[in-house]
Amino acid sequence: MSTLTGTHGSPKTGGRFSARVLTVTGMFSAIAIVLMLFEIPLWFAPNFYKIDFSEVPVLIGAFTFGPIVGVTIELIKILVNLLINGTTTAGIGELANFLIGSALVIPSAIIYQKKKNLKGATIGLIVGTVMLIIVGSLLNAYVLLPAYSKAFHMPIDALVGMGTAVNPSINSLSTFILLAVAPFNLIKGVIVSIITILLYKKIGIIINQDSNI
């Protein structure tokens, strides 16, 4: 049977995080921070929506040591990026991005921890991608876009107009979410999930886990 297995132990040893977990958390956080620097715009959304692959090390860490470690890596990469680049939204955008990333990572890791094989990883990532789309759409509509509107002194209609420029079918906030934000998160979730599955076996072996496909 094809399997994709990771550690079966707890990330804690003697009531505290083991040295290996802390080391891997730091390593994956550093990789995630670097990956955030490389962004790819998509043709169907305004150019301020860009895909990066920083969720890949977050997911691998979460699959290896559980959702708490995954969320920790997600938080570290957001905080470091905030320190390096600052914020235009008083931290609101960073909080929303943390919640969006966690929406992918948490359900993916929880499901995988209950069924540590390729099927469990696939189901977890599918559920995580669905949650990414839902949470991402809601937070963009009610948090991120209003925050950017305030930060850049632009009405939301102007932001919607940037969507209209790349897709004439976008003519309202709801169509902006449906035709730009949701597909963006779908594509990101699918690409990140595929890369995670392809890399997890090799990286699991490197950090001494019994990862097999």
N, C-alpha and C positions, 0 to 999 in steps of 0.2 A: 504494500500500500504506500502511496506517495505521502510523505509527511513533512511537516515544517515545524520542528520542535525547538523549544528554547529551554531556559532554566526552569526547573520545577521548584526551586527553593524560594524563600522569602528574600526580599532585598535587604532585610534587616538581620544582623547577626548580634546576638547578645543584647537586643533592645536598641541597637543603633545601626545606622547604615554601614555596611562593610566597606573596607577600603576599595575593593574592586568596583562596587557600585558607584562610589564617589568618583573614582577615576574615570569610569565609563561615562558617567553623567557629565563630567567636565569635558571629556573628549568629544562626545556627541554635541554638547552645547557649543563648543568652539567650531565644529564643522557646520552646525546649523547657522551660526552667526555669519560665517564666510559665505555660505550658500545664499543667504538673504541679500548679498550684494549683487548677485547675478539674476537679473529680472528679465522676463520675456513678455513683451506686449502681445495682445491678441487682436486680430483684425476686426472682431465684431463688438469690441468694447472700447470706451475712451482710453487714451494712453496712460491714465493714472491707475488703471487696472493691469497689473503685470504679474505673471506667474513666477514664483521662485520654488526651489525644491528643498527648502529648509525643513519641511515637515518629514522628509525621509529619515534623517537621523533621529528625529523625535519619535517617530513610529518604531524604528528599530530598537531604540532604548526602551520604549513602552512594551514592545513584544518580549524583550529580553528580561526585563526586571519588573514589569507591571505598570499600570496606568499612573501611579503616583510619580514614578521616575519620569515617565513621558511628559506629564504636566510640568514637572520641575524643569526639564530641559526646555520646554516651550516657554516657560516664564523667564528663564535665564536669557534666552535668545532675544526675547522682546525687551527686557530691561537693559541689556547691553546695547542693543540697537538704539534704544531711547537715549542712553548716555552718550553714544557716539554721534547720533544724528539730531538729537533733540526732538521736539514735538511742536506741531502747529495747532494741536487740538487739546491742549492742556491734559494730555494723557488719555483722553477719551478714545482716540483712534487706536492707541496701543492696547488699551483694555479690550476694545472690541475685537482687535486682531487676536489677542490671547484667547478670548472666548471662542472665536471662530476656529482657531487651530485646535483648541481643546475639544471642540465638538467632533472633530475628526478622530483625534487620538484616543479619547477616553472610551467610547463604545468599541472601537477597533480592538483596543488592548484588553478590555473586559471580556469580550467574546473569545478572543484568542487564548486568554488565560484559562478559559473553561474547556477549550478544545484545541490543544496545541498540535495542529497539523495544518496541511495546506488548505483543507476545506474550512477549518476554523478561521484561518487568517483571511481567506477570501470572503467569507461571510462577514467577518468583523470589518473588513475594509469597505465592503459594500454598504453596510449599515452606517459606518463612519462617514462615508461619502454622502449618503442621504442626509445625515445630520449636518454635515458641512454645508450642503445646499440650503437646508431649511434655516439653520441658525445664521448663516452668512446672508441670506436674503432678508431676514427680519432685522438683523443688526445694521445692514446697509440702509434699509429703508427708514429705520427709526432712530439710528444712532450715528453711523458713519457719515452718511450724506448730509444730515443736518449739521454735524460737527464741522465738516469741511465747508459747508455753506457759510457757517458763521466765521470760521477761521480765515477764509479768503474773501469774505464780504461779497459773496455771490448768492443770488436767490437759487433755490433748488431747481427752478425752471431752467436756469442757465446751465447747471450740471446735466440736466436731462437733455438740453440742447446739444451738449457735447456728444451724447449718445446718438441723437438724431443725425449728427454729422456723419457717423459711421454706419448707421442703420436707420433709414427713413421710417421704418416701422416703429421705432421708439419715439413716442410722442407724449408720454406721461411717466410719472414715477413708477406706476405699476408695470408698464411695458419695459421701462428701464431695468427693473428688477428681473422681470421674466425673460427678457431677450439679451441682457448683458450680464447681470450679476449671477443668475442661476447657471447659465451655460459656462461662465468663467469658473465657478466653483466645481461644477461637474467635471470639466476637463482637468482642472487641477487635481481633484480627488482621484480620478482615474489614472493619470500619469504618475502621481506620487505613489499610489497603491501598487502599480505594476513595478516601479523601480524598487519599492520596499521588498516585495516578494522576491525579486531577482537577486537582491543584494543580501537579504537576511541570512541565508545559509552560509555564505562565505564569511560575513562579518561575525556571525554566531560562532563559527569555528575559531576565528582569530581571538575572540574573547573567552574561549574555552567553554562554549556551550555545545550541547549535543544537537546541533541544528542539521537536519537532514531533509532533503526533498526527494 
